[in-house]
Amino acid sequence: MTFYSLNYIKNNQAKDKTTIYILMIIAALALLVFTFLYLRDRFATRYRDLGIIALLFLLLFAGTQYEKYVQTSAQKAQATQIIPFIKAVAIDHNVKQSDVLVNATSLQDGMIVRIDSKNIDYQLHLNEDNNSYTLTRAHVIDHKVDIRK
């Protein structure tokens, strides 16, 4: 079982996007070069075809980037829900925020909350609108856990 700290959730929301950006720049540059070559010699249709291929790659990479943007936005929205929850649990149990660990990166009913300084596990029960919660004592079967801080 893996538990996540508040710092881990805050710091690991976005993934590395540099590869997609580099590929998009290369495809855009290739599109510009092939367009220039085609306009210079209109009878050489191979440049037009290569330009179309570069445009298709550019659209493919842009679509992939948009899909990752939508996923990242959803993850950030879920993370914004769990951060106040971790802070509230820390206040309610009079512990530091870094001592509260959760086994999911998004707020969901039934997840396990661990108070690390007390070595106590709780199961989360949320109400319908996620504005209040109940923690009941839980006992995990596998005590071998991975903590990501």
N, C-alpha and C positions, 0 to 999 in steps of 0.2 A: 504494500500500500504506500502511496506517495502522498506526503503532506506538503503544502505550500505556505510560505510565510507572506506577510503583507508586502515586504520589500520585493520578493520574487514576483508577485502579481503586478505590482506597479512597474517594475523594470522590464518585464518580458512580454509586453503586449504586441510590439511590432516585430516583424521578421525582416531579415536582410533583403532589401529590394535592389541592391546594386547590380546584380546580374541581369535582371530584367531591364533596368535602365540602360545598361551598356548595350544590350542587344537591340533595344529600341533606337538608340543613337546610331548604331552601325546600320540598321535597316533604313533609317531616315537618310543617312549620308549616302548609302548605296542608291536610294531612290533619287536623290538629287543628282548624283553623278550620271546615272543612266538616263535621266531626263535630259540633262545637258548634252550628253552624247547623242541621244536620239534627235534632239532639236538641231544639232549641228549637221547631222547627216540623216535626213529623213528616210532615205532608202534602206538604211541598215535597221531592219525591224527587230533584230536580235536585242538591241538596246531597249526598244519599247517592251519587249517580252521580259527582259531582265528587270526593267523598272516596275512592271506589273507584279512580278514575283517579289521584289523588295517591298512594294506596297502591301501585298498580302501578308508578308512576314511582319511588317509594322502593325497592321491591323490585328494580327494574331497576338503579338506581344502586348499591344494596348488592351485587348480584351482580357488577357491573362492578368494584367496589372489591375484592371477595373475589378475583376473577380476577387483578387487579393485585397483590394481596398474595401470592398463590401464585407469580406470576412473579418478584416481588422476592425472595421467600424462596429460590427456585431460583438466582437470580443471586448472592445473598449466599453461598449454599453453594458455588457455583463460584468465587467470588472468594476465599473462605477457603482454597481449594486452591491458587490461583495466587500468593497473597501469600507463603507460606513458600517456594515455588519460586523466586520472584524474589530473595528474601533469600539462599537457598542458592546461587544462581548468582553473586550479588554476592560472597559469601564465597569461593567456589571460585575466582573469577577475580581476586580482590583489587581490586575496584572498588567505588565507591559504589553504593548501592541505586538511586539516581536515574539511574545510567548504564545500568542494565539495562532494555531496552525489549522488549515482546512485541507480536505482531500479533494477539492475541486477548485478550478479557477473561476467558476461562475456560481452565482447564488442559486441553489436548487434544494428542493425539499428532500430530506433524507441524507444529506451529506454529513460527514463526520467532522466534528470540531474537536481539536485537541488543545488543552491547556498544558503547554510543555513544562512549565515550572512546577505544576502539580501532578503531571503525568496522569491526567484524567481525560477520558474521551466522552463526548456527548454526540447524540444524534439530533440534527436540526429538524424542527417541524415548523413550517411557515404557514401563516394564515393565507386567505385567498388573495389579498392584494399585496403581499410581501412587506407589510408595514410593521408586523410584529412576529415574534418567533417564540418558540418553546424549545428548551434544550433538555433532553432526557439522557440520563446516564447510559452509556453504551459500553460494551465490552468487545474489543476486537479479537478475532481468533488468531490472526497472525501478528505477533508483537514486533516482528522484524519490519521496520518501516524505513522509507527513504525520505529524508527531510530536505527540501530545497529552499534555501534561504536567500 
